[in-house]
């Protein structure tokens, strides 16, 4: 059968996640009669944008601006002090998304105002061109979705489960998905089933660790599957590395996807002089030990210059940012009239 026959995604066989374990995970919530209810997961890629699955908006009957996101949740029913609620300003669906086959099942949500980074709210790392995602291990899925296939009740406390990546040849074999898996997909789970994503987990992350750096990369966005946790029917995910150019392009010149350990040699770093010249024209007015508003640095590629906005200094590794001494000289010039902003 075809992917559109398969139904939504849910986490089966998981355990309660520790507070702050997956700080980039976002709950996308739709308005209901009495309050908002969890509908899909999402992944925070910077302070303004959330990556999720396009099919989460298939049945949208009301404006997306009535929907909201929650970052920093552990318990959905409790608005702990760590939770940051934002409205959805707009969403951008992948142009190649096919609601029948779930091809290119990706969308970006723009928040109405930026989130603040804390121990419980942090951006995800997406794999750059030099990251071999097939070598990343272990892998986890996480979400607040349904915990049993025939249930309709979503989990109140965040669930997580360890899964294995499954190569596409195996996943496409006749007893598995029989050719339905494409290059923009990933499969993860177990041949025997038992642990999987399920409905309500759509749009959430498949996260795998680089054991050398201990960095977790979000390599997939939960898309679809046949049933939940069934044998030889693992979860199917949209491959973020395959679609990274689209993600970066849609974020525009605010290309602030966090790319830790990406040493792509096609990109060269801006010189200190170039950064200073750019910052001097950026009308910097406020500064503390974490923020410059607007915070704008310059990265030069072979063809394009990208302005990175709305990030904290700590998110921009040197040499993408000049040393503190250079920053301080600049800030002395730009903040002398606003001492209360420190």
N, C-alpha and C positions, 0 to 999 in steps of 0.2 A: 504494500500500500504506500501512498504518498505521504510526505511529511505533514501535509495539512490535515490528514486523518488522525494524527497522533495525539493531539491534545497538548495541554500546557505542561509546565515544568514545576516540580515540587521537590525539602531534603528528607530522604528516607534513610533510616539507619544511622542518623547522626547523634551527636552529644551536644550538651550545652556549651556554647563558646564562652571563654573568659572575657570579662569586660575589657574593651579596648583591643581585643585580639586582631580584629580586622577593621582598622579605623577608617578605611576608604569605603566601606559598605554603606549604602544608602537605602532607606525604605521609601519607595514611591507610593503615595497614598491618594486614594480617590475619595471624593465626598460621598457620604452615605446619609441616611435619614437623620442619625443622631450625631455623627462625628465623621472623621476620616478613617478609612480602613486601608490596611496594607494590600497592595495589588501586585507590585513587582519590586525586584531589587534593582540596584544601580551601583555604579562605581564612580567615586569622586576623582576627577582627573586634575582639577585645579579648584581654586576658590569659587569659580563661577559656573563650572560645567560638570555635568554628570553623564557618564556613558551608560547606556542601557540597551534593551532589545526593542527593535521597532515594533514587534508584534504586541508589545504591552499597550500600544495605542490603537490596536485594531478595532476594539469595541467602544472607543471613546464616544460617548453620547453628549458630553458636555465639554465646554472649552477647557483646554489643558491648564488655563490660568486658574481654574478652580481646584486643580490638583495641588499637591504639596509634596515636599521631600522632608525626611527626617535623617539627620546625620548624628552619629554618636549614640544611637539606640543600643540597648541591650534587651530590655523588656519593652515591647511595643505599647503595652497598656499604661506604662508609667512614663511621664515626661520628666526624666531625671534632669538634673542641672546641666549634665554634659550634652544633652540633646539640643541640636540647633534645627529649628523648623524654618523652611524657606518655601515661598511660592514658586511656581513654574512660570517663567516669563515667556518662554517659547520652546519648541522642540524642533529638531532637524532630523529628518529621516534619511537613511542612506538612499541615494537615487536609484540604486539597483535592487532595492528591497522588493522581493516578490512574496506577497502574502499567501500565495498558494503553496510555494515550495519552501518558504522561509529562507530563501537565498539572501545573503547580505543583511541579516537580521540585526541591524544596529541603528541606534538613534542617539542623539546628543540632546540633553536638556540644559537650557540656560536658566540659572536661578535668578530670582528677582533682586537679590543682594548677596554679596560674597559671604561664604562661611569663614569662621575664624579657626585657624589651625590650633588644635589642642592635643593632649595625649589621646583623646578619643576620636578626633576628626583629623585625618591626614589624607593627602592625595596618594593614589595608587602609582606604582611604577608600571609602565607599559614597556614591552620588550622592543628595543631598537634593532637595527639591521644586523648588528654583530652578535646578538643573543641567539644561541641555538636552543630553542625551546624544548626540543626533544630530549635534551640532557637534563632538564630541570626536574628536581625530585627532592622532597615529597610534594604532592599536590593536594589541595583542599578545595572544597566547595562550602559555601556558607549562605544562610538565608533564613527567612521567617516563614517559609512555605509550608504546605501540607506535609505531615510526617507519615501518613499512611495513604496508599494510593486511592482507596475508596472513601477517604474522609473528606469533609469539606471545611474542617477547622484548621486554620493556620497556627503555626507555633507562636506563642507569646514571647518566648525567650529565644534569642539568636541561636541557631543550630550550626554545627560544622561537621564535616565528615572528610576523612582521608580517601582519596581515589587515585587510580592509576591512569596515566595517559594510555590510550589504545591506538595503535597505528592505523592509518586510514585504510590500508589494504585489508586488514582484519575486519575493520568496522564496515567495510563495503562488501564483504563476502556474502554469499547467497543466504546463509542462515542468520546473518546479522541484519544489515540495512540494505543489502542487495543493490548497491550502486547509488544510493541516495545521498551519500556523503561527498561533498565537493572540496576543492582546495581551500576554500575560505572557512571550512569547518574543522573542528577538533572533536574527538571522542574521548570521554573519560568515564571511568567506573570500574566494573569488574565483569569478567565473562559470566560468572555465576549469578550476577545481580546482587541484590540485597542492600546496596548503598547507592543512592542516586539523588539527583535534583528532582523536584516535583513542582506542581502548580503553586504559584506564589513566589518561587525562586527565580522565575524568568528575569533576565536582565542583570542578575547577580554574577559574581566573579568565579572563574576557575583560576586558582592561584597556585603557582609552583615556585619552589625555592631554588635559587642558585646556591649550592652548598658551600662554594668558596667564599662568597660575599655575604651569605645569609639573607640576601635580598629576596623578597617575594615579588614575583611579577604576575600581573593579571594577564594571563595568556588567552583567556576565553571569556565570552559573555554567554550566559545560559540561554539557550534558544529553544530546543525541542527534544523530544524523545518518544518512543513508543511505550506507553504505560510508564510506570515508575519502578525502578530497581528490578526490572525483569531480566532474566538471563539473556545474554547476547543482544540486549537492547540498551546499551549505555546512553548516558546523556550526551547530547550533541550541542556544541558550543560554537559561536562565531569567533574565528581566530583574530585576535587583536593585532598581532604582528602583520598578518596579511593585509589588514585594513588600516594600518597605522598612518599611511599617507593620507587617507580620507579623513581620519580623525584630526590630524595635524592641520590639514587644509581647512576643515570646517571651523577649527578654532581660530583660523585666520592669523593675522599678525600677532595676536595674543597667543603665540604657540607655546603655551606653558605646560605642556605635558611633561611630567617629571621623567627624565630618561637617565636614571642612575646607571653608571658603568657603561654607557653607550659611547664607544670610541670610534664612531663612524668617521672614516678618514675623508669622506667627501665634504665634510664640514670643517671649516677652520675657525678658530676663535678670534673674536675681535681684539685688537690691540688696546692697551690701556688708554692710549691717546684717542682712539675712536670712541671708546666707551665714555670717556670724560667729555668729549665734544658733544656726544649725544645727550648725556645727562645735563650738561650745561644748557641745552635747549629744551629740557623736559619740564621746566617750571616746577622744580621740587620745592615743596613748602613745609613738609612735616617729616619728622624723623624720631624714632626711638630705637632701642637696641634690636628691634625686629622688623620694623616697617619703614618704608619710604612710600609716601602717597603723593602722586602716582609713582610707583616703583617701575622703572623702565631700564632694562639693560639691552645691550646689542649683541646679537650673534650674527656673524657673517658667513653665509654659505657661498658656494661658487657663483651662484646666480642671484640669490635673494638675501635681503637683510630682514630679520625678524625682530620686532619689538616684543619683549617679554614684559607683561604688565601684571600687577596685582599678585606678586609672589613675595614671600619674605626672603630676606637676604640668605637665610639658612638653606633655602631651597635651591639656590643657584651656586653650584660648586665652582670654585676657582679652577681654571682660568676664565670662566664665564663672567666673573665679577672681579673688579680690581681689589687690591689689598686694602685692609682697613685704613692704612695711613692715607692712601689716595682718596678713599671715600670721605674720611674725616676732613681733609682739606677742602673738598667740594662742599661738604655739609656745613662747614664753618661759613662759607659764602652764602649758602642758600637758606640757612635756618637762623641767622643771627637776629632776625626780627621776630622770631616765634619761639622764645625760650620755654614757654609753657607747654610746648608740644613734646618735650623730652619726657 
